[in-house]
Amino acid sequence: MESYLPRLFEISAICAVIYLVGYCYRSASWSKTVFKTVSISALALAAVLAQSSIWLPLALAACAIGDYYLSRAGAAEFLKGVGAFAVGHIFYILLFLTDPLSDIGRLSLNARIATLSALAIISFIMLLILWFYAGKLRLAVAGYIVIIAMMGVASATLPWQVYYNTMLLGVMFFILSDLILSMELFLFPKMSWMHKTAPFAVWMFYWLAQVLITAGLVLRGVQV
């Protein structure tokens, strides 16, 4: 089944590029939904075929569901999408903490402390700002920020070596994508150049995050 893995990554990449160029900045449509959802669903299938930890395909599947809802119009769909992504992040937390080389003791290392301190500061600032700008969504946004920060902490228990570095870079891109998305939704002025270019940055960092995390685990599994 390993022969199918490159094809699935290629399908994901093709759909991701089409979505980036033709749909990420447009309003809801079924073609937008298809390209966005398939780009992540293909990675979930690759994780299954590679016999990765069960938490990886579950995380990707939850994110694909989140992509489906976020590509549709309406406040209810938005909340469903945020909820699905929150579940996906929880699966990623479990994925990192149950990894054979995960070690909570690494959190006390100086380099990890500095990195996590920066993450904590950024999370607190965003939480404080969005609490005043997110309106009725402030509780959902606050909960999501806490979960994504916990995902960053969980990833810090992994070693900084070989394929794990690929995964950790993916986590950093994931956090950056969520940060830009939050600013796009609640902070950037409508019709500003920042608001217009944000969808491109959000999608690029988000898709690269998913690919890097998936590829890191799949390649590590192949080597083992």
N, C-alpha and C positions, 0 to 999 in steps of 0.2 A: 504493500500500500504506500510505501515511501515514494514511489514513482509519481503518485498523484499530488504529493505535497507541493512541488514547484508550480503545478498548474493552478492549484487553489490560491497560492500567493499571487500568481499572475492575474487571475480573475479578480482578486481583491484589489490589486493595483490598478487594473483597467477601470473598474467601477469607481474607484476612488478618484482617479484623474478626471473621468467624465463628470463626476459629481462636483469636483472642484471647479472645473472650467465652465460647466453649463448649468449648475443647479444650486450651489451652496448659497448664493446671494438672491435667489428667486423665492417667490411665495410657494406655498404647498401645491404639490401635484403628485400624481401616482408615479410618474417616471422618476421624479426626485426621490420619492420614498424607496423605489426599487433599487436604484443605484446606491443610495446611502446604506440601506439595510444589507444588501448583498455583499458590499465591501467588507463588512464585519462578519457576516454569517459565514463567508468563505473561510475566514480565519478560524472560526469556531469549529468548522468541519475539519480543517487541517489539524487542529489540536486534538480532536477525537481520533483521527486516523493515526496520529503520531503517538497515541496512547499516553498523552501527558496527564498530569494530575487532574482529577475530575474538576477541580476548582477553576482551571483555566477555561475549558469549554463552557462551563456554567457562567463565568464572568463575561466571556465574549457574547454568549447568547443573551444575557441580561442587557448588555450594552446594545446589541442589535435590536432588541425590543425597545430600548430607550430611543434609539435612532429612529425607529418606526414612528413612535409617538411624537417625537420632536420634529419630524418632517411633515406632520399634519398640522392643521390650523386649529386654534382654540385653546383656551386656558386649561380645560380639563385634560387635553392631550399633553400639554406642557407639563402639568403636574405628574401625570402618569410616566412621562419620559424621565423626569427628574427622579421619581421613585425607582424606576427600573435601573437607572444609572447608580443610584445609591446602593441598590442590591448588588449590582455588578462590582462596585468598589469593595463591598463587604466580602464578596467571593475572592477578590484579589488579595484582600488582607489575609484571608484564610490560606490562600495559595502561598503567600510569602512566609507566613508563620509556620506552616506545616512542611516547608521545604526541608530536605535532609540536612542542608548546611545552614539553616537558619539558626541564629544564636542571639538571644536577647542580650547577652553580655556585651555585644558589639555596640549597643546604644551608649555605653559609658566611655567609648573611645573618643579622644579629643576631636578627631575629624568628624565623627558622627554627631557629636554634641554641637559643633559649629553649624553643621548642615541643618540639623533639626531645630536649632535656635532660629536660624533664618526662616525656616518653614513656619515655625510658631509665630514669629513676628508678622510675616506676610499674612498668615491666616487670621491673626487677631485684627490686623488693620482692615482686611477685607470684610471680616465679620462686623466690625464697628461701622464701616462705611455703608455696607449693604443693609444693615439693620435699619438705617434711616431712609434708604432709597428703594428698598424692595417692596414696601407697602405690605399688602396682605400676604405676600409670599415670603416675608422675612423669616418665619419659623422654618419653612422648607429650605430656604437658602442657607440659614444658619446650620441646620442639621447636615446639609450636604457638605458645607465647608469643613465641619468637624470630621465627617467620614473620609473626605479626600485627604485631610491632614493625617488621619490615622493610617491611611494607606501608605503615605510617605514614611511614617514611622515604622510600619511593618516592613517596608522594603529595606530600611536601614539595618535590619537584622541579617541581611544577606551579605556574603563576602563581595568585596570589590575585586573581581577577577574574571577573566575570560568572558563567557557568555552571560554571566550575571551582570557585568557592566552594561551589556546591551539592554537587559531588562531594566536596570536602574535608570538608564537614560530614557527609556520609555516612560517610566514613572514620572520623571521630571517633565517630560513633554506633556503628559496627561494633566499634571497640575497646572502647567502653563496654559494649556488649552482651556481648562475650566476657569482660570483666572481671566483670560481674555473674553471668554463667553459672558462671564458675570459683568464685566465692564461694558460689553456691547449691549447687554439687556437693560442695565440699570444706570450706567454712568455716562456713556458716550452720547453726545447730542445727536438727535436724529438728523440725517442728511449730511453730517460731518464726514470728512475723509476717514476719520478713525472708525466711524460706524459702518461706512461702506466697505472698508478693507478688512474689518474684523472677521467676517465669515470665512474668508480665505485663510487667515492665520489660524483660526479655531480648527478648521477642518484639517489643515496640513499637520499641525501639531498633534491633533487627536488621532488621526489615522496612523501617523508615524509611531505614536505611542503604542497603539494596539499591535502594530507589526513588530516593533522592537521587542515588546514583552513576549509575544507569541514566538517569534523567531529565536529569541534567546533560550526559551524553554525547549522548543522543538530541537534546536541544534544541540543543546546540552544532552537531551535524551538520545539523539542519534549517536553522539560520541560515547555515551555510557553503554 
